[in-house]
Amino acid sequence: MSSKPAILVTGASSGIGAVYADRFARRGHDLVLVARDATRLEALAERLRREAGVAVDILQADLTRPADLAAVETRLREDARIGVLVNNAGAALPGGFVGQGPDQISDLIALNVTALTRLAAAVAPRFVASGSGAIVNIGSVVGFVPEFGMAVYGATKAFVQYLSQALHTELGPKGVYVQAVLPAATRTEIWQHAGIDVNALPAVMETGDLVDAALVGFDRRETVTIPPLPDASQWDAFDGARTAMIPNLGQVQPAERYRTAA
């Protein structure tokens, strides 16, 4: 058993989650891997035990099911070895908003928003009590680019970004690191499940490159990490414009432009 904190990774059976598991294992961390596909999880766990010499537990769970979600929450609350939560599990939907059914939308929100938030809420009190720990939330650049047109998916990822930044503000002073990772198009199975040919996209990052870049941001303790963005000053300007508005938002009267008829 490693003396380093264990890492719990959701959506760990493939794609970004599997690469996170691989990279943390090679750093010497024990793992708790969560996903729906037990066969894939066990194959990954066996490989990492053999190649990295770490302990790997698997939890088969569909995070849209209340009982499965509750089991993972319990593990996060009670297992003091877990010092990092990687909230990676997520999905997208095929087609446009008017073609997406209510059950599809509800399931997407349950996974991308509700499960992610509840898992963070399950572990945060323990991290705060110890004055240590990290929560990594996988968002998307789609969360601040509505022009991409992925309305519900993008809205869930905007939630992830906001939640992460708000938790950074609240939990950071208490010793808990919170990181939002915002990929662009990355070569994962999410595209196939959404009915999109990933090979038809103009620019697609490989999962290994994405996670390696995200871990550089993790080591630097960045609040928001955007691996595909070449010029970090663009994000700084974007965020700076947002924060510059804050002092002007508390007003007794509407702004003058709304007190004059068009």
Phi, psi and omega in degrees: 000133183286149174278349178280159179297144176283156182244127172258123182241125174267157184060041192270358187281343181200174171059221185300317182298319179294323179290319175303316179300315179299313185293318179290325176299318181288345171273358176094018180264137168292159188228150165236115187253131185238130174189173180280328189269097184294326181296313178296318180301314182295321178296316178295316180299316180297319179296317183288326174299317183288314187277325185252348178068030180250163175276135181227120173258149175240143175234108175285123183203138168259109189288356172273353178262125185305319183293319179294316179299317180298324180294320178290321176302316180299317179299317180294322180290323193258340183267098184292347178289333184286117181244354178219130173251122173255103182275084186254333185304132180190169181210168174232174180239146175283154172076185179267175187302317185289345178260002182264127184283160182298325179290321176300314181297316180298318180295320179297314179294322179301320182278308188286333185246299188296309182297314180303315182291317181293323178293318176298319180293330180291322186266335187301317180300321179292319178297317179298318180298326181270348182069027181203172178118164182216143175237120179249118180250125181270110177259222179191150173296339178301335181296341174236019177230077180297342178298340178290341171082004180270077197303302185288314178303311180298322179296321178294325181283332171296321176300315181300317179297312180299312180303315182298315181292322178293320177294325175302316181295319184279317189264336181306312179296346180261010174095006183255124179270131177235127181236132168259125176254125185242090176285159161263206182301125182229145186284087177228174182285353181300328181291316179299316181294333179269004178075028182243135177279108184297331181288347178272353180282148186288331182210119183229127180272143175285148185298322180298318179295320180299309184291321178299319177294318180299324179287332171298315176298322177299313181294329178278352182062044173289147175279317178234123180243123181238088186305325183277354186277114184291324188248102182298336181294338177293318175294320180300319179292318178301311181290325178295321178297322178296310183292333179294335179284337190305313181297341183265002187274341180263101183227148176283323182247152172300156177301152184306324184295342177262000178257006181237127181296145180294000000 
